[in-house]
Amino acid sequence: MDIGNLNNQSESAGVDIIDLLKQNSSVLPKRYKLMDLIDKSEKTSTFLVRDTITTRRIAVKILSKEKQDTLTQDEFSREAQIVAILEHPNIIPVHDISIDPDKSLFYTMKLLDGQSLSTILNKLRYKDPIYQKDYSLNLLLQYFLKVCEGVRFSHSKKVLNLDLNTSSIQVGKLGEIYIKNWTQARFLGGNKALGSNTVHNLMIKNPIKDKTISGKLGFLAPEQVEDPMGSDYWTERTDIFSLGAILYNILTLTIPFKGQDDEQTLKNTVNCEYKSIAENTNWLNIDDLILITEKAMQKDPIKRYATVKYFMEDLSRFIRGEETNVNPDKGLKRILRTFHKSPVH
């Protein structure tokens, strides 16, 4: 939720903003004054709001009145409750919540400044000189570690995100990192995700048959595409795969499974086919980092890192110039590292 992009987002939404504000003004308590539209999906609208008591500007996500069937109400309520219990510095904070179907369904949250990680990587891909100067590999990896911290915390609460991608990560103006999208979240062991209202949902045909895929294409784990309704083998390792895909995006500045169309992207995801990192990166001396990324992105979940903690430990070792678990030092390499470490800059 980039304050600087509010007007552009409102104009591109293709809706009557004034009418939408009027329709939703009665939904909220009087303390909240609707100011502008931030985002609109099929089922929800997110607005810029001024809290007249605290005078701060915040964001509010409201379930559309025409979408308030029982199933959608339940999905929205679970999403709001999950975000509310995830109190962590790297997860978007929730301030207020109303899940009474007879009154209104909404929750308020911190209004984020800055830009998405996706925007930063796109600027680097097109060689923007300012971004090339400001964003070193070390800084991007530090951002990524903060994302991992947020995911590690959610896993400690038995919550899977299931839609981790660079667009859902916000980088604040002071370097704060927030995971801002929890629409697809579910409790570990639950029988389904919370919702299916992302802009990347689609119906696909062979080879995966007719199924609805929820989430950002190119970052999903193979098991999410093969079994989009959820399964017992959707675990922490499913999120770890998506973290690996984000790291791939950082290293190559491309989305790992991107095909000519959505169906090809899904085929690439199922087969875990992506272009070589070594042949598509401009970063130097990252052999171990490539192996770390590839381990996180193994098609077989058992071959991935077992926990986010182990993933972070290897990544931190690499940043410090130390031996990694994914590629233990041997022979001359071990001797040389004893006398000279090369931290990432």
N, C-alpha and C positions, 0 to 999 in steps of 0.2 A: 504494500500500500504506500506508494510513493506520493507524497504531498505535491511534489512538483509536477506530477503527471495527471492530477485530478481532472483538469479541464479536458485534456486529450482523451482520457478514458471515458469521460461522460459523453463527449461528442461521438466517440466511436461505438458507444453502446447501442446506438440506433433506436433509442427510446425517447419518449417525451419526459425529460428530466423533471420539469415542474410538476407534471401530472403524477409521476412516480413519487415525488416527495410528498405531495398532498395525500396520496393513497396510504402512505406508510406513517405519516405523522401521528395518526391516532393510535397506532400500534404501541408506541413507546410511552413511558411515563413522561409527565410534563417537564421533568428536569432535563430531558434530552431534546435539543433542537437540531433537526436535520438541516444540513448545510449544502451537501453535494453528494452526487453518486460517485462511488469509487469503482465498483464492479458489479456486474449483473450476470447471473447464470440462469439456467432454465428454472431452477427452483428457489434461488435465493437472490437477495440484493444486499450489497454492502455499501454503507453510507459513511460519509464524514459527518460527525456529530459534535456539537458543543454541549458539554455538561454544564448547565447553568449554575450548579452548586459549587463545583470545583473550578469552573471556568476553563478547564482543559479541553482540548480537542481530542477526540477518540474515534474509533471506528465501531460500527454496529452492523452485525450480520442478521438479516431478518428473513424468515421463511415467507415466501410469497403466499398471499391469501388463497389464490387459485390452486395452489399445490398442497393444501393442508388436508390431505387424506391421512388416514391413520398410519399407514406404512411410512409415508414421508415424514410425518410428525415424529414418529419413533426414531427414524434415522437422524433427523436434525437434533432431537433431544440427546441422543447418544453421542453425537459429534460434539455438541456443546459441553456435555458432562465430561467427556474424555479430555478436551482441551483445558477445561477448568481444573482437573486434577493434576495436570502436568505443569506444576510450578517449577520452572527451571530458567536460568538466565538465557538459554539459547532456544527457548520455545516461546512463541508469542503469548504475552500475558492476557488473561481474561479478567475483566473487572466486575461485570454484572451478568446475570443469566436469568432468563424467564422461560420456563418450559411448561407453562400451563396452557394446554390446548384450548381451553375455554376463553382465554384472554389473549395472550400473544406468545409467539415463539421467537426469541432473539437472544443474542449475547453481545456484549460490548467488549472491546479489546483495545490494546495499545495501538495507536496510529503510528505506523512505521515510516521513518524517513529513509533516505538513501536510495538504493537500487538493488535489483536482484542479482544474484551471482551469474545468472544467464546473460544479463546485460553486460556485465564486466567481461565475461569470456568472449562474447560476440565482438566487443570493442577490441580485445586483444587479437582475435582472429583476423580482423580487418586492419590490424597494425596501427591503431590509433596511438600516436606518439605520447600523448598525455597518460593514457592507460599503461602503455609499455613502460613508462618511467615510474608510475605509481604502484604497479602490481607485479612484484617479483614472485618467483615460484615459492620462496619461503613464506611470503605473506599469504598466498593462496592456500598453502598447506596448513598454515595456522588457522585460517578461516575454516578449512575443512575439518580440522581437529575439533573445533567448537561445534560444528554440525554433529560430529560423532559423539561428542559429550551429550548433546541433546537427545540423540537417538539412544545412547546407552542408558540415559535416565528413563526414557519412555519404556524401554525394555525392562527396567527394574520394576516398573509399575505394570508389567505384563501387557503393554500396549504396543502394537505394531503400527507403523505409519502406512506402509504399503503404497506410497506415492512420492517417494523422495526423488527430487530432481532439482536441477539448478534454478528453475523458475520459482520453486517454492522456498528458496533460501534468500532471505533479505540481508543485505550488508548495509548497516547504518552508516551515517556520515562520520561517526567516531569509531567505526570498526566493529560495532556490535553485530552479532550474528543471530538471526532468528529463523527457526523453521516455522513457516506461517501457514502451511496447508496440512490439515488433518481430516479432510473430507472422507478419505478412504480408510481411516483408521479402524482398527478392530482390536478387541482383547485377544490375547494369545489363547488359542483353543476355542475361540468363538466360532460360530457356524457361518458367519458372513461378514463382509465389510459393511461399513456404516452407510455408504451411499454410492451412487453412480452418476453424479451430476457434473463431472469434469468435462471440459470442452473436447477432450480427446477420446471420449467414449465412441465406439462405432461397432457396427455389426460386420463381421468378416466371414468369408466362406473358406473353402478348403485352403490349406490342409488342416485347419483347426475346427472345421465345421462352423455352424452358425452360433456364435456366442458373443455376448456383450463384454468388451474388455474395458475395464475401468482403470484410469491412470494415465500418466504421461508416457506416450510411446517412445521407445528408445532407452528408457531407464528401468522398465519393468524386468523382473526376474523371469526366466523361462517358465517356471511353475505357475506364475500368475497368468500367463497367456494360455498354457495348456489346460489349466483348471481355474478359470476366472471366477467361479462361484465359491472358491475357498476349499481348503483341504487341510488335513492334519499335518501335511508337510509344508504348510505356510508357517514359518517359524522366524526367529530372529535372523536366521541366515538369509531369509528373503529380503529383509531390509539391508543386510550387509551386501548383497548383490547390487542393490540400487546405489549404495554408497560407493561401491567399486565403479559403477557406471559414471557417477559424478566425478570421481577421481580421474577416470579415463577422459572425460570431457575437459577437465583442467589440463591434463597433459597434452592432449591432441587438439583441443579447441573445436572438437567435433562430437556429435552425439554417436555413441558406439554402434548402434544397430540401424542407423538411418538408411532407408532404402529409397528407391525411386517413388514408391507410394506406400500407403499405410500397410497394405497387405504384405509387401516385401519386407517392411520393417518388422512385422510380426513374425514372418518366416525366419528372418535373421535372428530374432530374439529366441525363438524356440530352438533353433540349431546352435545358438550361442556363437554366431559368426560375426566377427568384427575385424576391421582393418588393424594391421599390426601397429602397436603403439610406437615401437622403435622406429618404424618407417614413416610415422606421421606426427612426430614431435620435434619441436625446436629446442626443447630443454636439453642440457648436456649433463652427462654423468648421472643418469637416473636408472641404471640397470636394475638395481634392487627395488626401486620404486615401481618399475614396470612389473616386476615379479609380484610385488605386493598387490598391485591392481589386478593382475591376472588371477591371483589366488582368490581374491574377493569375488571375482566374476566367473568362477567355475560353474559349468552347467549343473554338475552334481552338487547339491547343497552340502553334502557330507564333506566335500573337498574344500569348501570355503572356510574362512575363519569361523570358529565356533561361536565367538562372541565379539561384540564391538570392542571390548577391552583388549582382546588379543590383536585385533586389527590396529587399534591405536598404538599399542606397544611397539609393533613392528614399524609403523609409520614414524613414531617418535624416535626410534633408534636410527632410522634412515636420516631424519632431519639433523640429528646430533652427529652424524658421521660414524655411527657405531655398527657393529655386526648385526644383521637382521636374522630373525628366526626362519624366514622364508628362504634365505640363502646364506647359510653359515659359512664363515671364513674357513679356508683350507690352505695349507702350505704357505706359499710366499705371500698370498693375500693377507693371511692372519699376521704374519711377521710385519708386513708393511703397515698394517693398521695399528699395530702396537706403538709405532713411532709417529704415525701421522694420521689424524682424523680430518675429514673434510666435511664440516657442517654445511648444510644447504644455505645459500644466500639469496 
